[in-house]
Amino acid sequence: MASERALVLPGLVPLTESAVSAVLDRRDGHLELAARSCRFDPDEVDRDQGSTNLASTVHEALLAVAVIRRTERENGRWVAYGGMSAGCLPALLAAGAITEETCFQLIWEINSRQIAANRVRRSGSTLTVLASSQGDARQLTEALRMREESAWLSVDLGSGLVAVSMRNTEPETIGPLLNKLGVSVMDTIDRAEHCPYAVPGPQEFTDLLKETEFRTAEAAVVSPLTGKPVENSPDAFRRMLVEQWFDTASLPRLVEGLCGVDRVRAVDLVAPEKSVYVACTRRLLQDQAGHRFLRLPG
């Protein structure tokens, strides 16, 4: 593998039935650790609808296993890493800032707390929407606030594709306004993400990470929030995880930041073939020579 490359790791993207089966059918140490840490039995995972009906603890664990295996196949290291949302933990793992055991333990701790909190009171909803242009997408949140004050631009994937979180637990009530604004709803999930009211809350998240061991990284890590390299220290990595959980994660900023790291000449992406990240990242890198897509199994 060329030495002057950076790697983008995806957020919690959907996995097809074949992708889930491909991960589960290979019984190695990675899957064993994921199952033990995230408390699931691989033999009891329902594969029929891919990741659609999986708890986020299992979904994120299986995605992380697939990412770890795929990057191992490259038999080398990148000089910089960046992860979107759930991809932040595998990015820190690949950079050497956390161990694999810590990666899966944090997947369990964060997602199980989110699931438990949402059983008591849903944090809100997150809608993935496609606007006619990037400029329109950036104005979308302000327009939504006419009806829903808590509307927050949670994820920006570029090219007009964004996710908006809101406390309103009935997102269909926003439908008429979205139609007037000329945007299409691509997906809806029953929790708020990358916004001030995401759960677990700031103090709980901070306390959780205080008990977690972080190390000095062996490569640069770029924040999906700021698009800048994170200071290479345990406390800085903890801050990055907390801050990106409660504010807008941006794929354009992340990719731009990775391209700006010293010695980086090209950016690779590891994701499922049908992931929206593939198209978005390719558009962002259309003038960047040497970009590669590392396809996940399935």
N, C-alpha and C positions, 0 to 999 in steps of 0.2 A: 504494500500500500504506500502511495506517495506520502511524504512527510508533511507537506504543506497544505493540509486539508482540515476543514472543520466539519463537525457533524451536528445535524439537527435531529432531535428525538421528538416524536409526536406526543400529543396529549392523549386523553382517553378516547381514542377513535374506535368505532365499531369493528368487531371481528366477525367474519363470516363463519358459517358452520364448518367449512373446510379448514379455516384458520384455527378455530378452537380445537378441532380434532387433531390437527397437525401438532399443536403444542402438547396436548394431553397424551398422544400416542407415543411420544418419546419420553420414556421414564429415566430422566437423568437427575443429577444432583440439584440442578437449578429448579426443576419442577418439584422435587422433594422438599427443598427448602421453602419454596413459595407456598406449598400446601400446608406445611407445618406452621409457618409464620402466620399465614392468613386463614388458617383453620378451615380448610375444606378438603374433601376426599376427591381426588381426581376421578375415581370410578363413579362418583355420584353426580358429577357435573352434567347438566342437560346440554347436549350439543345441538339439539334440533333447530334452534333459531339463532345460532351463533351466540354473540354476547348480549342479545336483546334482553333476555330475561335473567341475566346473571347479576348477582349483587356486585356493587362496584369494587368490593374487596377482592372478589374472584376475577372479575373482568380486568382490573388494573394489574393484578398479579400475573395473569396469563399473558397480557400484553408485555409486561416487563420481562418475563421469561423469553418470549419470542425475540424481543429486542436484544437481550443479552446474548442469546445464541447467535443471532445474525451478526452482531459486531465481532463476536469471537471468530467467526469464519474469515474475517478480514486479516486476522493474524498480524495486527499492528495497532498503533495508537494514533489518534488525531491530535493536533496541536491545540484545538479549542472545541468546546462542546456547548450546546444550548438546548434546553428542553422547554417545550410548551406545556404548561400546566402539569399534568401527571408525568410528563417527560422530564421534569426537573430532577426527580429522584434518580432515574437511570442515567441522566447526564452527570450528576454528582458521583454516581458509582463509577461510570466510565472514566471520569477524571481522577479517580482515586481519593475523593474527599469523604466517601463513606464506604463501608463494606457491603457485600451483597446481603448479608444477614440484616444489617441496618436498613437497607433499601426496602426489603420485604416487611420488616417490622413496622416501618413508618407507613407503608401502604396500608397495613392492617389498622394501625392506630388512628390515622387520619380518616380513613373511609368508614371504619366502624363507629367512630364518634359522630361523623356526619349522618350516618344511617340512624343511629340512636336518637340524635337531636331532631331529625326530621320526622321520626315517628311521633314525637310529642307535639311538635309544631313545625310545619314545613317552613323552611327558610325563604321560599319563594319559587320562582320558575326562571328558566333560562331558555330563550328562544334563539335559534340560529337562523339568521335571515340573510337574504341576498338582495342587495339594492342594485340599482342600475349603474352605479359608479361608486368609486371609493369616496368621492366628495359627498355624495348623497348619504353613504353609510355613516360618515362621521357626523352628519347633521341629524341622523335618525333618532339618537337618544334624546336630544333636546326636544324634538317633536313629540316623542312618546311621553315626555314629562308633562305635556299638556293634559294627559289623562292619568298618568301614573307617576307621581313625584319621585318614586324610588328607582325609576328606570336608570340603568347603569350600563355603559359600554364595557362588557366584561372581557371579550376576546375579539381581536382584530386579526383576521387571517389574510387581509389584503384583497384587492380586486372587488371590493364591495361586499365581501362575505364577512359578517360579524356575528357575535353573540351578544344578546342584551339580557341582563338579569333584572328582575323586578320582584318586589315583595308580593305582588298580586298573585294569589295561588290559582287564579282562573284566567290563564293567559288568553283564552279564546275571546274574552271581553275586549281585548285590544285589537282583535281581527279587523273590525271596520276601519279603524285608524290606519292600520298597516296597509290595507287595501287602497286607501286614499293616498298613501305615501308611495305606492307603487312598488312595494317590496314583497318578496315571496318568503314564507316561513318554511325552512328546510327541516327543522327538527325542534322538538320541545322536550326538556327534561324537568323533572319535578324537584329541583333544588336550585338555589342561587349560587353562582360561581364567580370568582374574581370580582368581588364587589364588597363594599364595607359591611354587609350583613351576611356574608358567607359564614358557614359553620364547619368546624369548630371556630369559636370567636378568637379574637387576637390574643387575649390573655391565656386561654386554654392552649392555643397553638404554640405560643411562646414557651409556656411551661413544659409542654411535651418535648419540644426541641432542646430545652435545657438539659434534659436527662439523656439526650442522644449524643453519642460520640461522633465528632467530625474530625477530619484530618486535614493536613496541608495537601492540596491537590497537586497532581503531577502535570496538569495542563490547565489552560485558561477555561473559565466558565463564564458564559455571558448570560445576563439576566433577561428573561422575556418581558420584564416590566420596563427596564431602562434602556435595553439594548447596549449596555456597557459591560465590560469585564468586571466580575465581582472580585473584590479584594480577596487574596488567597489566605483566608483565615477562617477557623471554625465559626466565630461569631458572625462574620460577614455572610457565610453560607446560610446560617440560621436566619439572619435578617432577610436575605433574598427569598427564602421559602415563605416566610411570613408575609412579606410585603406583596409578593406576586399573588398570594392567595386572596388579597383584599383589594386589588386594583387591576387595571386593564393589562392583560397579557397580549403582546403584539408580535405576530410572526414577521411582519416587515421590519420592525425594529431589531428583532433577534437576528434575522439573516444579515441585515446591514451591519450590526455589531460584530457578528462573526467574520464577515468579510473584511472588517477593519482591524482585526487582530493581527499583530505583527507576524509575518511569515505565512499567513493564510492566503492561498491563491485560488482555492476552489472549495465549494461546500457540498457535502453529501447529505442525503436524507434517508433515514430508515423508517419505513412505514408500510402498512398494507397497500397493495397495488391500487385498490379502489378508493383509498383515502383522499379526501379533499386536499390534504396537505401536499400531495404529489403535484396536482395542477397549480396550486397557489405558489408553491416553492419554485416550480419551474418558471412561472411567470416572473417571479422576483429575481431569478437568476438568468434571465434570457440573454443578458450580455456578459455573463460570467462563464468563462471557458472551463471545461473540465468537470462540470457538475455531474454527480452520479446519484442514481436512485438505487438503494439497497432494499430489495423487495423482501418483505416478511413472508414466511411460508403460508400456504393455504390458498 
